[in-house]
Amino acid sequence: MVHAPEIDGLSSMQKEYLLAMAQDDGPSSTGEIAKRLKRDAGYANVYRTQLIKEDVIYSPAWGQVDFKLPYMRNPIVTLHRR
């Protein structure tokens, strides 16, 4: 659980954002994440920005985000199931 300390300090909405990202095999569309969260793009962007500042995710291209740490998708899903 190397990633647990990284995740434990995040807000519940930040964790929900990561869970929405974890559904994809690679970079996630920010528009698709907003849909999965059932929120508008502006609302989702607040959490995107926070997670980028926390150095948990990054933007590889316009309108996309991806996990900064390798192999983070699986721990996100596992922690959500607890």
mmCIF file of the N, C-alpha and C atoms, coordinates in Angstrom:
data_MODEL
# 
_entry.id   MODEL 
# 
loop_
_atom_site.group_PDB 
_atom_site.id 
_atom_site.type_symbol 
_atom_site.label_atom_id 
_atom_site.label_alt_id 
_atom_site.label_comp_id 
_atom_site.label_asym_id 
_atom_site.label_entity_id 
_atom_site.label_seq_id 
_atom_site.pdbx_PDB_ins_code 
_atom_site.Cartn_x 
_atom_site.Cartn_y 
_atom_site.Cartn_z 
_atom_site.occupancy 
_atom_site.B_iso_or_equiv 
_atom_site.pdbx_formal_charge 
_atom_site.auth_seq_id 
_atom_site.auth_comp_id 
_atom_site.auth_asym_id 
_atom_site.auth_atom_id 
_atom_site.pdbx_PDB_model_num 
ATOM 1   N N  . MET A 1 1  ? 0.828   -1.188 0.000   1.00 0.00 ? 1  MET A N  1 
ATOM 2   C CA . MET A 1 1  ? 0.000   0.000  0.000   1.00 0.00 ? 1  MET A CA 1 
ATOM 3   C C  . MET A 1 1  ? 0.872   1.251  0.000   1.00 0.00 ? 1  MET A C  1 
ATOM 4   N N  . VAL A 1 2  ? 1.792   1.292  -0.920  1.00 0.00 ? 2  VAL A N  1 
ATOM 5   C CA . VAL A 1 2  ? 2.680   2.436  -1.058  1.00 0.00 ? 2  VAL A CA 1 
ATOM 6   C C  . VAL A 1 2  ? 1.894   3.713  -1.336  1.00 0.00 ? 2  VAL A C  1 
ATOM 7   N N  . HIS A 1 3  ? 0.787   3.605  -2.047  1.00 0.00 ? 3  HIS A N  1 
ATOM 8   C CA . HIS A 1 3  ? 0.014   4.778  -2.430  1.00 0.00 ? 3  HIS A CA 1 
ATOM 9   C C  . HIS A 1 3  ? -0.961  5.246  -1.347  1.00 0.00 ? 3  HIS A C  1 
ATOM 10  N N  . ALA A 1 4  ? -1.195  4.457  -0.322  1.00 0.00 ? 4  ALA A N  1 
ATOM 11  C CA . ALA A 1 4  ? -2.170  4.808  0.705   1.00 0.00 ? 4  ALA A CA 1 
ATOM 12  C C  . ALA A 1 4  ? -1.890  6.165  1.355   1.00 0.00 ? 4  ALA A C  1 
ATOM 13  N N  . PRO A 1 5  ? -0.648  6.474  1.746   1.00 0.00 ? 5  PRO A N  1 
ATOM 14  C CA . PRO A 1 5  ? -0.413  7.793  2.352   1.00 0.00 ? 5  PRO A CA 1 
ATOM 15  C C  . PRO A 1 5  ? -0.764  8.944  1.398   1.00 0.00 ? 5  PRO A C  1 
ATOM 16  N N  . GLU A 1 6  ? -0.538  8.737  0.137   1.00 0.00 ? 6  GLU A N  1 
ATOM 17  C CA . GLU A 1 6  ? -0.859  9.753  -0.866  1.00 0.00 ? 6  GLU A CA 1 
ATOM 18  C C  . GLU A 1 6  ? -2.360  9.993  -0.935  1.00 0.00 ? 6  GLU A C  1 
ATOM 19  N N  . ILE A 1 7  ? -3.130  8.951  -0.786  1.00 0.00 ? 7  ILE A N  1 
ATOM 20  C CA . ILE A 1 7  ? -4.584  9.014  -0.938  1.00 0.00 ? 7  ILE A CA 1 
ATOM 21  C C  . ILE A 1 7  ? -5.280  9.413  0.356   1.00 0.00 ? 7  ILE A C  1 
ATOM 22  N N  . ASP A 1 8  ? -4.756  8.967  1.491   1.00 0.00 ? 8  ASP A N  1 
ATOM 23  C CA . ASP A 1 8  ? -5.424  9.192  2.781   1.00 0.00 ? 8  ASP A CA 1 
ATOM 24  C C  . ASP A 1 8  ? -5.684  10.659 3.101   1.00 0.00 ? 8  ASP A C  1 
ATOM 25  N N  . GLY A 1 9  ? -4.800  11.551 2.678   1.00 0.00 ? 9  GLY A N  1 
ATOM 26  C CA . GLY A 1 9  ? -4.953  12.964 3.003   1.00 0.00 ? 9  GLY A CA 1 
ATOM 27  C C  . GLY A 1 9  ? -5.888  13.735 2.083   1.00 0.00 ? 9  GLY A C  1 
ATOM 28  N N  . LEU A 1 10 ? -6.482  13.055 1.111   1.00 0.00 ? 10 LEU A N  1 
ATOM 29  C CA . LEU A 1 10 ? -7.344  13.732 0.145   1.00 0.00 ? 10 LEU A CA 1 
ATOM 30  C C  . LEU A 1 10 ? -8.781  13.819 0.641   1.00 0.00 ? 10 LEU A C  1 
ATOM 31  N N  . SER A 1 11 ? -9.496  14.816 0.146   1.00 0.00 ? 11 SER A N  1 
ATOM 32  C CA . SER A 1 11 ? -10.913 14.956 0.489   1.00 0.00 ? 11 SER A CA 1 
ATOM 33  C C  . SER A 1 11 ? -11.727 13.854 -0.201  1.00 0.00 ? 11 SER A C  1 
ATOM 34  N N  . SER A 1 12 ? -12.940 13.661 0.254   1.00 0.00 ? 12 SER A N  1 
ATOM 35  C CA . SER A 1 12 ? -13.782 12.619 -0.352  1.00 0.00 ? 12 SER A CA 1 
ATOM 36  C C  . SER A 1 12 ? -14.064 12.930 -1.818  1.00 0.00 ? 12 SER A C  1 
ATOM 37  N N  . MET A 1 13 ? -14.231 14.191 -2.181  1.00 0.00 ? 13 MET A N  1 
ATOM 38  C CA . MET A 1 13 ? -14.485 14.529 -3.584  1.00 0.00 ? 13 MET A CA 1 
ATOM 39  C C  . MET A 1 13 ? -13.239 14.339 -4.439  1.00 0.00 ? 13 MET A C  1 
ATOM 40  N N  . GLN A 1 14 ? -12.072 14.613 -3.884  1.00 0.00 ? 14 GLN A N  1 
ATOM 41  C CA . GLN A 1 14 ? -10.838 14.338 -4.616  1.00 0.00 ? 14 GLN A CA 1 
ATOM 42  C C  . GLN A 1 14 ? -10.708 12.835 -4.878  1.00 0.00 ? 14 GLN A C  1 
ATOM 43  N N  . LYS A 1 15 ? -11.067 12.026 -3.896  1.00 0.00 ? 15 LYS A N  1 
ATOM 44  C CA . LYS A 1 15 ? -11.026 10.571 -4.070  1.00 0.00 ? 15 LYS A CA 1 
ATOM 45  C C  . LYS A 1 15 ? -12.041 10.123 -5.106  1.00 0.00 ? 15 LYS A C  1 
ATOM 46  N N  . GLU A 1 16 ? -13.212 10.741 -5.127  1.00 0.00 ? 16 GLU A N  1 
ATOM 47  C CA . GLU A 1 16 ? -14.214 10.415 -6.141  1.00 0.00 ? 16 GLU A CA 1 
ATOM 48  C C  . GLU A 1 16 ? -13.703 10.758 -7.539  1.00 0.00 ? 16 GLU A C  1 
ATOM 49  N N  . TYR A 1 17 ? -13.002 11.865 -7.650  1.00 0.00 ? 17 TYR A N  1 
ATOM 50  C CA . TYR A 1 17 ? -12.412 12.259 -8.938  1.00 0.00 ? 17 TYR A CA 1 
ATOM 51  C C  . TYR A 1 17 ? -11.425 11.182 -9.393  1.00 0.00 ? 17 TYR A C  1 
ATOM 52  N N  . LEU A 1 18 ? -10.568 10.733 -8.473  1.00 0.00 ? 18 LEU A N  1 
ATOM 53  C CA . LEU A 1 18 ? -9.597  9.691  -8.813  1.00 0.00 ? 18 LEU A CA 1 
ATOM 54  C C  . LEU A 1 18 ? -10.291 8.383  -9.184  1.00 0.00 ? 18 LEU A C  1 
ATOM 55  N N  . LEU A 1 19 ? -11.356 8.066  -8.490  1.00 0.00 ? 19 LEU A N  1 
ATOM 56  C CA . LEU A 1 19 ? -12.100 6.852  -8.811  1.00 0.00 ? 19 LEU A CA 1 
ATOM 57  C C  . LEU A 1 19 ? -12.701 6.951  -10.208 1.00 0.00 ? 19 LEU A C  1 
ATOM 58  N N  . ALA A 1 20 ? -13.203 8.123  -10.567 1.00 0.00 ? 20 ALA A N  1 
ATOM 59  C CA . ALA A 1 20 ? -13.731 8.325  -11.922 1.00 0.00 ? 20 ALA A CA 1 
ATOM 60  C C  . ALA A 1 20 ? -12.621 8.159  -12.958 1.00 0.00 ? 20 ALA A C  1 
ATOM 61  N N  . MET A 1 21 ? -11.426 8.612  -12.635 1.00 0.00 ? 21 MET A N  1 
ATOM 62  C CA . MET A 1 21 ? -10.281 8.430  -13.538 1.00 0.00 ? 21 MET A CA 1 
ATOM 63  C C  . MET A 1 21 ? -9.883  6.965  -13.650 1.00 0.00 ? 21 MET A C  1 
ATOM 64  N N  . ALA A 1 22 ? -9.969  6.236  -12.557 1.00 0.00 ? 22 ALA A N  1 
ATOM 65  C CA . ALA A 1 22 ? -9.501  4.847  -12.508 1.00 0.00 ? 22 ALA A CA 1 
ATOM 66  C C  . ALA A 1 22 ? -10.301 3.925  -13.419 1.00 0.00 ? 22 ALA A C  1 
ATOM 67  N N  . GLN A 1 23 ? -11.431 4.384  -13.918 1.00 0.00 ? 23 GLN A N  1 
ATOM 68  C CA . GLN A 1 23 ? -12.231 3.580  -14.829 1.00 0.00 ? 23 GLN A CA 1 
ATOM 69  C C  . GLN A 1 23 ? -11.591 3.461  -16.212 1.00 0.00 ? 23 GLN A C  1 
ATOM 70  N N  . ASP A 1 24 ? -10.638 4.329  -16.500 1.00 0.00 ? 24 ASP A N  1 
ATOM 71  C CA . ASP A 1 24 ? -9.978  4.329  -17.800 1.00 0.00 ? 24 ASP A CA 1 
ATOM 72  C C  . ASP A 1 24 ? -8.645  3.600  -17.731 1.00 0.00 ? 24 ASP A C  1 
ATOM 73  N N  . ASP A 1 25 ? -8.233  3.038  -18.866 1.00 0.00 ? 25 ASP A N  1 
ATOM 74  C CA . ASP A 1 25 ? -6.956  2.327  -18.925 1.00 0.00 ? 25 ASP A CA 1 
ATOM 75  C C  . ASP A 1 25 ? -5.765  3.251  -19.138 1.00 0.00 ? 25 ASP A C  1 
ATOM 76  N N  . GLY A 1 26 ? -6.034  4.474  -19.541 1.00 0.00 ? 26 GLY A N  1 
ATOM 77  C CA . GLY A 1 26 ? -4.972  5.441  -19.797 1.00 0.00 ? 26 GLY A CA 1 
ATOM 78  C C  . GLY A 1 26 ? -5.471  6.814  -19.414 1.00 0.00 ? 26 GLY A C  1 
ATOM 79  N N  . PRO A 1 27 ? -4.946  7.855  -20.066 1.00 0.00 ? 27 PRO A N  1 
ATOM 80  C CA . PRO A 1 27 ? -5.401  9.209  -19.755 1.00 0.00 ? 27 PRO A CA 1 
ATOM 81  C C  . PRO A 1 27 ? -6.916  9.339  -19.845 1.00 0.00 ? 27 PRO A C  1 
ATOM 82  N N  . SER A 1 28 ? -7.477  10.130 -18.945 1.00 0.00 ? 28 SER A N  1 
ATOM 83  C CA . SER A 1 28 ? -8.925  10.322 -18.866 1.00 0.00 ? 28 SER A CA 1 
ATOM 84  C C  . SER A 1 28 ? -9.319  11.663 -19.460 1.00 0.00 ? 28 SER A C  1 
ATOM 85  N N  . SER A 1 29 ? -10.460 11.684 -20.102 1.00 0.00 ? 29 SER A N  1 
ATOM 86  C CA . SER A 1 29 ? -11.039 12.924 -20.600 1.00 0.00 ? 29 SER A CA 1 
ATOM 87  C C  . SER A 1 29 ? -11.656 13.672 -19.416 1.00 0.00 ? 29 SER A C  1 
ATOM 88  N N  . THR A 1 30 ? -11.322 14.949 -19.270 1.00 0.00 ? 30 THR A N  1 
ATOM 89  C CA . THR A 1 30 ? -11.882 15.719 -18.166 1.00 0.00 ? 30 THR A CA 1 
ATOM 90  C C  . THR A 1 30 ? -13.398 15.869 -18.311 1.00 0.00 ? 30 THR A C  1 
ATOM 91  N N  . GLY A 1 31 ? -13.885 15.940 -19.533 1.00 0.00 ? 31 GLY A N  1 
ATOM 92  C CA . GLY A 1 31 ? -15.331 16.010 -19.753 1.00 0.00 ? 31 GLY A CA 1 
ATOM 93  C C  . GLY A 1 31 ? -16.025 14.733 -19.325 1.00 0.00 ? 31 GLY A C  1 
ATOM 94  N N  . GLU A 1 32 ? -15.405 13.604 -19.601 1.00 0.00 ? 32 GLU A N  1 
ATOM 95  C CA . GLU A 1 32 ? -15.974 12.311 -19.204 1.00 0.00 ? 32 GLU A CA 1 
ATOM 96  C C  . GLU A 1 32 ? -15.964 12.163 -17.682 1.00 0.00 ? 32 GLU A C  1 
ATOM 97  N N  . ILE A 1 33 ? -14.922 12.643 -17.035 1.00 0.00 ? 33 ILE A N  1 
ATOM 98  C CA . ILE A 1 33 ? -14.869 12.585 -15.574 1.00 0.00 ? 33 ILE A CA 1 
ATOM 99  C C  . ILE A 1 33 ? -16.017 13.389 -14.980 1.00 0.00 ? 33 ILE A C  1 
ATOM 100 N N  . ALA A 1 34 ? -16.258 14.582 -15.509 1.00 0.00 ? 34 ALA A N  1 
ATOM 101 C CA . ALA A 1 34 ? -17.372 15.413 -15.021 1.00 0.00 ? 34 ALA A CA 1 
ATOM 102 C C  . ALA A 1 34 ? -18.695 14.668 -15.169 1.00 0.00 ? 34 ALA A C  1 
ATOM 103 N N  . LYS A 1 35 ? -18.883 13.984 -16.289 1.00 0.00 ? 35 LYS A N  1 
ATOM 104 C CA . LYS A 1 35 ? -20.113 13.199 -16.490 1.00 0.00 ? 35 LYS A CA 1 
ATOM 105 C C  . LYS A 1 35 ? -20.223 12.083 -15.462 1.00 0.00 ? 35 LYS A C  1 
ATOM 106 N N  . ARG A 1 36 ? -19.130 11.388 -15.219 1.00 0.00 ? 36 ARG A N  1 
ATOM 107 C CA . ARG A 1 36 ? -19.147 10.294 -14.243 1.00 0.00 ? 36 ARG A CA 1 
ATOM 108 C C  . ARG A 1 36 ? -19.451 10.799 -12.835 1.00 0.00 ? 36 ARG A C  1 
ATOM 109 N N  . LEU A 1 37 ? -18.991 12.012 -12.548 1.00 0.00 ? 37 LEU A N  1 
ATOM 110 C CA . LEU A 1 37 ? -19.250 12.611 -11.238 1.00 0.00 ? 37 LEU A CA 1 
ATOM 111 C C  . LEU A 1 37 ? -20.633 13.247 -11.160 1.00 0.00 ? 37 LEU A C  1 
ATOM 112 N N  . LYS A 1 38 ? -21.313 13.326 -12.312 1.00 0.00 ? 38 LYS A N  1 
ATOM 113 C CA . LYS A 1 38 ? -22.625 13.978 -12.419 1.00 0.00 ? 38 LYS A CA 1 
ATOM 114 C C  . LYS A 1 38 ? -22.536 15.437 -11.974 1.00 0.00 ? 38 LYS A C  1 
ATOM 115 N N  . ARG A 1 39 ? -21.475 16.091 -12.441 1.00 0.00 ? 39 ARG A N  1 
ATOM 116 C CA . ARG A 1 39 ? -21.213 17.496 -12.132 1.00 0.00 ? 39 ARG A CA 1 
ATOM 117 C C  . ARG A 1 39 ? -20.855 18.218 -13.426 1.00 0.00 ? 39 ARG A C  1 
ATOM 118 N N  . ASP A 1 40 ? -20.925 19.551 -13.389 1.00 0.00 ? 40 ASP A N  1 
ATOM 119 C CA . ASP A 1 40 ? -20.502 20.282 -14.577 1.00 0.00 ? 40 ASP A CA 1 
ATOM 120 C C  . ASP A 1 40 ? -18.973 20.368 -14.604 1.00 0.00 ? 40 ASP A C  1 
ATOM 121 N N  . ALA A 1 41 ? -18.449 20.741 -15.766 1.00 0.00 ? 41 ALA A N  1 
ATOM 122 C CA . ALA A 1 41 ? -17.002 20.760 -15.968 1.00 0.00 ? 41 ALA A CA 1 
ATOM 123 C C  . ALA A 1 41 ? -16.305 21.735 -15.011 1.00 0.00 ? 41 ALA A C  1 
ATOM 124 N N  . GLY A 1 42 ? -16.930 22.870 -14.715 1.00 0.00 ? 42 GLY A N  1 
ATOM 125 C CA . GLY A 1 42 ? -16.332 23.840 -13.807 1.00 0.00 ? 42 GLY A CA 1 
ATOM 126 C C  . GLY A 1 42 ? -16.143 23.286 -12.405 1.00 0.00 ? 42 GLY A C  1 
ATOM 127 N N  . TYR A 1 43 ? -17.145 22.564 -11.930 1.00 0.00 ? 43 TYR A N  1 
ATOM 128 C CA . TYR A 1 43 ? -17.076 21.952 -10.604 1.00 0.00 ? 43 TYR A CA 1 
ATOM 129 C C  . TYR A 1 43 ? -15.959 20.908 -10.575 1.00 0.00 ? 43 TYR A C  1 
ATOM 130 N N  . ALA A 1 44 ? -15.931 20.040 -11.583 1.00 0.00 ? 44 ALA A N  1 
ATOM 131 C CA . ALA A 1 44 ? -14.910 18.991 -11.643 1.00 0.00 ? 44 ALA A CA 1 
ATOM 132 C C  . ALA A 1 44 ? -13.514 19.591 -11.769 1.00 0.00 ? 44 ALA A C  1 
ATOM 133 N N  . ASN A 1 45 ? -13.409 20.720 -12.466 1.00 0.00 ? 45 ASN A N  1 
ATOM 134 C CA . ASN A 1 45 ? -12.111 21.351 -12.665 1.00 0.00 ? 45 ASN A CA 1 
ATOM 135 C C  . ASN A 1 45 ? -11.486 21.823 -11.351 1.00 0.00 ? 45 ASN A C  1 
ATOM 136 N N  . VAL A 1 46 ? -12.308 22.187 -10.384 1.00 0.00 ? 46 VAL A N  1 
ATOM 137 C CA . VAL A 1 46 ? -11.785 22.584 -9.068  1.00 0.00 ? 46 VAL A CA 1 
ATOM 138 C C  . VAL A 1 46 ? -10.959 21.441 -8.475  1.00 0.00 ? 46 VAL A C  1 
ATOM 139 N N  . TYR A 1 47 ? -11.474 20.226 -8.557  1.00 0.00 ? 47 TYR A N  1 
ATOM 140 C CA . TYR A 1 47 ? -10.787 19.068 -7.988  1.00 0.00 ? 47 TYR A CA 1 
ATOM 141 C C  . TYR A 1 47 ? -9.615  18.633 -8.858  1.00 0.00 ? 47 TYR A C  1 
ATOM 142 N N  . ARG A 1 48 ? -9.760  18.782 -10.163 1.00 0.00 ? 48 ARG A N  1 
ATOM 143 C CA . ARG A 1 48 ? -8.645  18.518 -11.078 1.00 0.00 ? 48 ARG A CA 1 
ATOM 144 C C  . ARG A 1 48 ? -7.464  19.407 -10.688 1.00 0.00 ? 48 ARG A C  1 
ATOM 145 N N  . THR A 1 49 ? -7.723  20.685 -10.525 1.00 0.00 ? 49 THR A N  1 
ATOM 146 C CA . THR A 1 49 ? -6.676  21.645 -10.176 1.00 0.00 ? 49 THR A CA 1 
ATOM 147 C C  . THR A 1 49 ? -6.030  21.302 -8.833  1.00 0.00 ? 49 THR A C  1 
ATOM 148 N N  . GLN A 1 50 ? -6.842  20.957 -7.852  1.00 0.00 ? 50 GLN A N  1 
ATOM 149 C CA . GLN A 1 50 ? -6.304  20.592 -6.536  1.00 0.00 ? 50 GLN A CA 1 
ATOM 150 C C  . GLN A 1 50 ? -5.402  19.370 -6.631  1.00 0.00 ? 50 GLN A C  1 
ATOM 151 N N  . LEU A 1 51 ? -5.837  18.354 -7.381  1.00 0.00 ? 51 LEU A N  1 
ATOM 152 C CA . LEU A 1 51 ? -5.059  17.119 -7.498  1.00 0.00 ? 51 LEU A CA 1 
ATOM 153 C C  . LEU A 1 51 ? -3.759  17.342 -8.263  1.00 0.00 ? 51 LEU A C  1 
ATOM 154 N N  . ILE A 1 52 ? -3.780  18.255 -9.223  1.00 0.00 ? 52 ILE A N  1 
ATOM 155 C CA . ILE A 1 52 ? -2.541  18.600 -9.924  1.00 0.00 ? 52 ILE A CA 1 
ATOM 156 C C  . ILE A 1 52 ? -1.589  19.305 -8.955  1.00 0.00 ? 52 ILE A C  1 
ATOM 157 N N  . LYS A 1 53 ? -2.114  20.220 -8.154  1.00 0.00 ? 53 LYS A N  1 
ATOM 158 C CA . LYS A 1 53 ? -1.280  20.919 -7.164  1.00 0.00 ? 53 LYS A CA 1 
ATOM 159 C C  . LYS A 1 53 ? -0.722  19.958 -6.121  1.00 0.00 ? 53 LYS A C  1 
ATOM 160 N N  . GLU A 1 54 ? -1.502  18.934 -5.772  1.00 0.00 ? 54 GLU A N  1 
ATOM 161 C CA . GLU A 1 54 ? -1.055  17.924 -4.800  1.00 0.00 ? 54 GLU A CA 1 
ATOM 162 C C  . GLU A 1 54 ? -0.056  16.945 -5.433  1.00 0.00 ? 54 GLU A C  1 
ATOM 163 N N  . ASP A 1 55 ? 0.151   17.079 -6.748  1.00 0.00 ? 55 ASP A N  1 
ATOM 164 C CA . ASP A 1 55 ? 1.090   16.236 -7.505  1.00 0.00 ? 55 ASP A CA 1 
ATOM 165 C C  . ASP A 1 55 ? 0.639   14.775 -7.576  1.00 0.00 ? 55 ASP A C  1 
ATOM 166 N N  . VAL A 1 56 ? -0.678  14.579 -7.594  1.00 0.00 ? 56 VAL A N  1 
ATOM 167 C CA . VAL A 1 56 ? -1.243  13.228 -7.685  1.00 0.00 ? 56 VAL A CA 1 
ATOM 168 C C  . VAL A 1 56 ? -1.551  12.890 -9.143  1.00 0.00 ? 56 VAL A C  1 
ATOM 169 N N  . ILE A 1 57 ? -1.986  13.894 -9.910  1.00 0.00 ? 57 ILE A N  1 
ATOM 170 C CA . ILE A 1 57 ? -2.290  13.707 -11.328 1.00 0.00 ? 57 ILE A CA 1 
ATOM 171 C C  . ILE A 1 57 ? -1.588  14.794 -12.129 1.00 0.00 ? 57 ILE A C  1 
ATOM 172 N N  . TYR A 1 58 ? -1.592  14.629 -13.449 1.00 0.00 ? 58 TYR A N  1 
ATOM 173 C CA . TYR A 1 58 ? -1.039  15.649 -14.339 1.00 0.00 ? 58 TYR A CA 1 
ATOM 174 C C  . TYR A 1 58 ? -1.863  15.675 -15.618 1.00 0.00 ? 58 TYR A C  1 
ATOM 175 N N  . SER A 1 59 ? -1.646  16.673 -16.434 1.00 0.00 ? 59 SER A N  1 
ATOM 176 C CA . SER A 1 59 ? -2.363  16.806 -17.686 1.00 0.00 ? 59 SER A CA 1 
ATOM 177 C C  . SER A 1 59 ? -1.406  16.539 -18.847 1.00 0.00 ? 59 SER A C  1 
ATOM 178 N N  . PRO A 1 60 ? -1.503  15.350 -19.466 1.00 0.00 ? 60 PRO A N  1 
ATOM 179 C CA . PRO A 1 60 ? -0.599  15.033 -20.574 1.00 0.00 ? 60 PRO A CA 1 
ATOM 180 C C  . PRO A 1 60 ? -0.954  15.765 -21.866 1.00 0.00 ? 60 PRO A C  1 
ATOM 181 N N  . ALA A 1 61 ? -2.207  16.222 -21.972 1.00 0.00 ? 61 ALA A N  1 
ATOM 182 C CA . ALA A 1 61 ? -2.679  16.946 -23.153 1.00 0.00 ? 61 ALA A CA 1 
ATOM 183 C C  . ALA A 1 61 ? -3.913  17.740 -22.751 1.00 0.00 ? 61 ALA A C  1 
ATOM 184 N N  . TRP A 1 62 ? -4.291  18.699 -23.591 1.00 0.00 ? 62 TRP A N  1 
ATOM 185 C CA . TRP A 1 62 ? -5.467  19.516 -23.296 1.00 0.00 ? 62 TRP A CA 1 
ATOM 186 C C  . TRP A 1 62 ? -6.691  18.622 -23.133 1.00 0.00 ? 62 TRP A C  1 
ATOM 187 N N  . GLY A 1 63 ? -7.432  18.820 -22.053 1.00 0.00 ? 63 GLY A N  1 
ATOM 188 C CA . GLY A 1 63 ? -8.654  18.069 -21.810 1.00 0.00 ? 63 GLY A CA 1 
ATOM 189 C C  . GLY A 1 63 ? -8.450  16.663 -21.287 1.00 0.00 ? 63 GLY A C  1 
ATOM 190 N N  . GLN A 1 64 ? -7.243  16.357 -20.865 1.00 0.00 ? 64 GLN A N  1 
ATOM 191 C CA . GLN A 1 64 ? -6.936  15.021 -20.346 1.00 0.00 ? 64 GLN A CA 1 
ATOM 192 C C  . GLN A 1 64 ? -6.174  15.120 -19.022 1.00 0.00 ? 64 GLN A C  1 
ATOM 193 N N  . VAL A 1 65 ? -6.346  14.096 -18.218 1.00 0.00 ? 65 VAL A N  1 
ATOM 194 C CA . VAL A 1 65 ? -5.566  13.941 -16.989 1.00 0.00 ? 65 VAL A CA 1 
ATOM 195 C C  . VAL A 1 65 ? -5.139  12.482 -16.858 1.00 0.00 ? 65 VAL A C  1 
ATOM 196 N N  . ASP A 1 66 ? -4.067  12.277 -16.138 1.00 0.00 ? 66 ASP A N  1 
ATOM 197 C CA . ASP A 1 66 ? -3.584  10.921 -15.889 1.00 0.00 ? 66 ASP A CA 1 
ATOM 198 C C  . ASP A 1 66 ? -2.927  10.890 -14.516 1.00 0.00 ? 66 ASP A C  1 
ATOM 199 N N  . PHE A 1 67 ? -2.789  9.694  -13.980 1.00 0.00 ? 67 PHE A N  1 
ATOM 200 C CA . PHE A 1 67 ? -2.149  9.523  -12.678 1.00 0.00 ? 67 PHE A CA 1 
ATOM 201 C C  . PHE A 1 67 ? -0.659  9.807  -12.780 1.00 0.00 ? 67 PHE A C  1 
ATOM 202 N N  . LYS A 1 68 ? -0.129  10.512 -11.822 1.00 0.00 ? 68 LYS A N  1 
ATOM 203 C CA . LYS A 1 68 ? 1.290   10.851 -11.794 1.00 0.00 ? 68 LYS A CA 1 
ATOM 204 C C  . LYS A 1 68 ? 2.129   9.649  -11.357 1.00 0.00 ? 68 LYS A C  1 
ATOM 205 N N  . LEU A 1 69 ? 1.636   8.922  -10.371 1.00 0.00 ? 69 LEU A N  1 
ATOM 206 C CA . LEU A 1 69 ? 2.372   7.773  -9.853  1.00 0.00 ? 69 LEU A CA 1 
ATOM 207 C C  . LEU A 1 69 ? 2.019   6.518  -10.642 1.00 0.00 ? 69 LEU A C  1 
ATOM 208 N N  . PRO A 1 70 ? 3.008   5.720  -10.993 1.00 0.00 ? 70 PRO A N  1 
ATOM 209 C CA . PRO A 1 70 ? 2.719   4.496  -11.735 1.00 0.00 ? 70 PRO A CA 1 
ATOM 210 C C  . PRO A 1 70 ? 1.872   3.523  -10.906 1.00 0.00 ? 70 PRO A C  1 
ATOM 211 N N  . TYR A 1 71 ? 1.052   2.794  -11.583 1.00 0.00 ? 71 TYR A N  1 
ATOM 212 C CA . TYR A 1 71 ? 0.225   1.740  -10.979 1.00 0.00 ? 71 TYR A CA 1 
ATOM 213 C C  . TYR A 1 71 ? -0.764  2.253  -9.936  1.00 0.00 ? 71 TYR A C  1 
ATOM 214 N N  . MET A 1 72 ? -1.213  3.477  -10.059 1.00 0.00 ? 72 MET A N  1 
ATOM 215 C CA . MET A 1 72 ? -2.111  4.034  -9.053  1.00 0.00 ? 72 MET A CA 1 
ATOM 216 C C  . MET A 1 72 ? -3.571  3.635  -9.279  1.00 0.00 ? 72 MET A C  1 
ATOM 217 N N  . ARG A 1 73 ? -3.945  3.280  -10.492 1.00 0.00 ? 73 ARG A N  1 
ATOM 218 C CA . ARG A 1 73 ? -5.342  2.930  -10.770 1.00 0.00 ? 73 ARG A CA 1 
ATOM 219 C C  . ARG A 1 73 ? -5.859  1.810  -9.875  1.00 0.00 ? 73 ARG A C  1 
ATOM 220 N N  . ASN A 1 74 ? -5.122  0.739  -9.753  1.00 0.00 ? 74 ASN A N  1 
ATOM 221 C CA . ASN A 1 74 ? -5.586  -0.408 -8.964  1.00 0.00 ? 74 ASN A CA 1 
ATOM 222 C C  . ASN A 1 74 ? -5.752  -0.090 -7.482  1.00 0.00 ? 74 ASN A C  1 
ATOM 223 N N  . PRO A 1 75 ? -4.798  0.597  -6.841  1.00 0.00 ? 75 PRO A N  1 
ATOM 224 C CA . PRO A 1 75 ? -5.009  0.945  -5.424  1.00 0.00 ? 75 PRO A CA 1 
ATOM 225 C C  . PRO A 1 75 ? -6.216  1.851  -5.219  1.00 0.00 ? 75 PRO A C  1 
ATOM 226 N N  . ILE A 1 76 ? -6.500  2.749  -6.166  1.00 0.00 ? 76 ILE A N  1 
ATOM 227 C CA . ILE A 1 76 ? -7.658  3.628  -6.036  1.00 0.00 ? 76 ILE A CA 1 
ATOM 228 C C  . ILE A 1 76 ? -8.923  2.789  -5.975  1.00 0.00 ? 76 ILE A C  1 
ATOM 229 N N  . VAL A 1 77 ? -9.055  1.840  -6.863  1.00 0.00 ? 77 VAL A N  1 
ATOM 230 C CA . VAL A 1 77 ? -10.236 0.985  -6.887  1.00 0.00 ? 77 VAL A CA 1 
ATOM 231 C C  . VAL A 1 77 ? -10.290 0.130  -5.632  1.00 0.00 ? 77 VAL A C  1 
ATOM 232 N N  . THR A 1 78 ? -9.153  -0.397 -5.210  1.00 0.00 ? 78 THR A N  1 
ATOM 233 C CA . THR A 1 78 ? -9.101  -1.235 -4.003  1.00 0.00 ? 78 THR A CA 1 
ATOM 234 C C  . THR A 1 78 ? -9.501  -0.433 -2.769  1.00 0.00 ? 78 THR A C  1 
ATOM 235 N N  . LEU A 1 79 ? -8.975  0.774  -2.607  1.00 0.00 ? 79 LEU A N  1 
ATOM 236 C CA . LEU A 1 79 ? -9.319  1.596  -1.443  1.00 0.00 ? 79 LEU A CA 1 
ATOM 237 C C  . LEU A 1 79 ? -10.790 1.975  -1.435  1.00 0.00 ? 79 LEU A C  1 
ATOM 238 N N  . HIS A 1 80 ? -11.368 2.153  -2.595  1.00 0.00 ? 80 HIS A N  1 
ATOM 239 C CA . HIS A 1 80 ? -12.781 2.515  -2.684  1.00 0.00 ? 80 HIS A CA 1 
ATOM 240 C C  . HIS A 1 80 ? -13.676 1.368  -2.173  1.00 0.00 ? 80 HIS A C  1 
ATOM 241 N N  . ARG A 1 81 ? -13.224 0.145  -2.365  1.00 0.00 ? 81 ARG A N  1 
ATOM 242 C CA . ARG A 1 81 ? -14.020 -1.027 -1.971  1.00 0.00 ? 81 ARG A CA 1 
ATOM 243 C C  . ARG A 1 81 ? -13.994 -1.283 -0.476  1.00 0.00 ? 81 ARG A C  1 
ATOM 244 N N  . ARG A 1 82 ? -13.107 -0.640 0.259   1.00 0.00 ? 82 ARG A N  1 
ATOM 245 C CA . ARG A 1 82 ? -13.009 -0.864 1.723   1.00 0.00 ? 82 ARG A CA 1 
ATOM 246 C C  . ARG A 1 82 ? -14.281 -0.492 2.436   1.00 0.00 ? 82 ARG A C  1 
# 
